[in-house]
Amino acid sequence: MVKVLVTGGAGFIGSNFVRYALGAHPDWHVTTLDKLTYCGRLENLRDVMDSPRHTFVKGDIADAVVSAPLVQAADIVVHFAAETHVDRSLQSAGEFIHTDVFGTFVLLEAARQAPRLRRFIQVSTDEVYGSVPTGASRETDELRPRNPYSASKAGADRLAYSYFATYQVPVVVTRASNNYGPYQFPEKVIPLFITNALEDQPLPLYGDGLNVRDWLHVDDHCRAVDLILEKGVAGEVYNIGGGNEVPNVDLTKRILDLVGKPETLIRPVADRLGHDRRYALDTAKLRALGWDPVHVFADGLAATVEWYRANPWWWGPIKHQDPAFQAYYQQQYAARTAGQP
């Protein structure tokens, strides 16, 4: 039995990967390590919690007492655990440095002493390249992160590489574009706008709405990570992009059309500090391994809308019963929407 450790496996991408891995690999036993912070939820794993090939451990990656033995017992580590929301990093950068950089350091230190470890996937982000006015970022491009979140991920990304170069830890770094799909916490733009539209609430659109993001379905991301585990080369970086560049205002209108609500729900708000204008990835290196995204964005977005429409049990309590989420939402958007019609 192949022992696989998935950090952050109760979060959005992590839980989708746990589910994918258990389905695709009957010879894998997956251990999920998650601290269960605000966006790590056992509800995301409810359909696999009773699987005999899945074990859940509540714990912090930065706590070596908990995390190190799990790393040292693993054949494969897929490291998703991170603070990920740019807006929150502008408010509390220290939490991002602690989890994303120090937490990764703790895992890498354990990996140095993991006798059976054959792959450590460091999951990074396209945001480490910074804003890309034209063209597409290649794996060899300079990293120019422009906010505390992307800077923390760039630090972890390069720290992981240093453990390959110095200690021969079998690290592979992946840099993915914006993910979408089921179980994404409703602070992120797609689930936030879908659920707001379903409830006839304003959709707070930053600035002029012309910031461009490349959208990648979470299932395509999981397939890419799986292929990189099989065919990727230690010490290398692989971009994972969906090839779906969409300005935020167009994304907003698509969501409203799918939900069946008017564009009058769009509420322009003051822009985010240091808001990167555009991200785009060159994925030729990954495609050469045999990967292509299978989700057409229009179909994937429609399916995502229907998932949130069908599962208010999952997002409703977050938005309406969680005081922390409500306080965050007020802090994030109330001042920006003041004075708006």
LINJOGI-V345303 format. One record per residue. PSI is psi in degrees with one decimal (* if undefined). Layout:
psi->[PSI:PSI]
This chain:
psi->[127.4:126.2:119.2:127.4:125.1:111.3:144.9:27.4:-3.7:3.9:-170.2:-66.6:-39.9:-44.6:-36.1:-35.9:-41.0:-46.6:-45.1:-47.2:-42.8:-33.9:-36.1:-22.2:88.9:-11.6:11.1:138.7:122.9:125.4:124.3:125.2:120.3:139.3:-16.5:52.6:-167.4:-31.5:2.8:118.5:133.9:-25.0:-28.0:-19.5:13.9:-28.7:-3.6:-1.3:-27.0:4.9:135.7:-11.8:15.9:134.5:132.4:132.9:122.4:123.3:165.0:130.6:-26.4:-6.0:100.6:-28.8:-37.2:-49.3:-35.6:-46.4:-32.7:-41.5:-43.7:-15.6:-2.3:149.5:-34.2:136.2:127.1:111.2:92.4:-22.9:126.0:155.3:131.6:-12.3:118.0:-45.7:-40.7:-31.1:-26.4:-21.6:-34.4:68.6:-32.2:-35.6:-34.5:-41.1:-41.9:-50.2:-50.9:-36.5:-58.9:-41.7:-40.3:-40.2:-44.2:-43.8:-41.6:-37.5:-40.4:-35.6:-29.3:-25.7:25.0:104.2:-26.6:1.7:125.5:-8.3:135.3:108.2:115.5:108.2:111.9:-155.8:153.9:-17.1:-15.9:-22.2:-14.6:-172.8:137.7:97.3:-41.5:162.0:-157.3:143.5:133.3:160.6:-24.2:-0.9:155.6:143.7:127.0:61.9:144.4:9.9:164.0:-35.2:-54.9:-31.2:-39.1:-37.1:-36.9:-40.2:-44.6:-39.5:-51.4:-31.2:-43.4:-43.4:-38.8:-31.2:-26.1:-49.7:-36.5:-43.4:2.0:27.5:131.6:66.8:138.0:134.5:133.1:143.3:107.6:153.2:-177.1:126.5:153.4:162.0:-168.6:153.5:20.6:129.2:136.2:27.7:-22.8:156.8:-44.6:-53.3:-32.0:-46.7:-36.3:-50.7:-35.7:-44.4:-40.4:-28.5:14.5:35.0:153.7:148.9:104.9:104.0:121.3:135.4:-136.3:-1.8:9.5:6.4:137.2:133.8:150.2:122.6:132.6:123.8:139.6:-32.1:-38.2:-35.3:-45.8:-42.5:-38.2:-45.4:-41.2:-42.8:-38.8:-35.5:-36.0:-43.1:-10.1:156.7:131.3:139.1:-6.1:164.0:139.7:123.1:141.1:103.8:149.1:-16.8:29.4:78.0:122.1:126.6:145.7:-35.3:-36.3:-39.5:-45.0:-43.9:-37.5:-43.5:-45.6:-39.8:-41.7:-36.9:-23.7:36.4:156.6:155.4:-9.3:-14.0:-13.6:127.1:99.0:135.1:163.6:140.9:155.9:145.6:136.2:33.7:112.4:137.0:-39.5:142.6:144.1:141.6:137.9:118.8:19.6:-36.1:-43.1:-40.8:-29.8:-21.1:-12.6:14.8:139.7:142.5:142.4:-13.5:118.8:131.5:-43.1:-42.2:-41.7:-39.5:-41.3:-42.2:-35.9:-43.3:-44.8:-32.9:-44.5:-34.6:-37.4:-10.6:53.2:-19.9:-28.4:-47.5:-23.2:-49.2:-32.5:-48.2:-28.1:-15.6:-5.3:105.6:-33.2:-42.0:-43.4:-39.0:-41.7:-45.9:-42.6:-43.9:-39.3:-37.8:-21.5:-49.6:-36.6:-32.3:-6.0:130.2:-6.0:148.3:*]
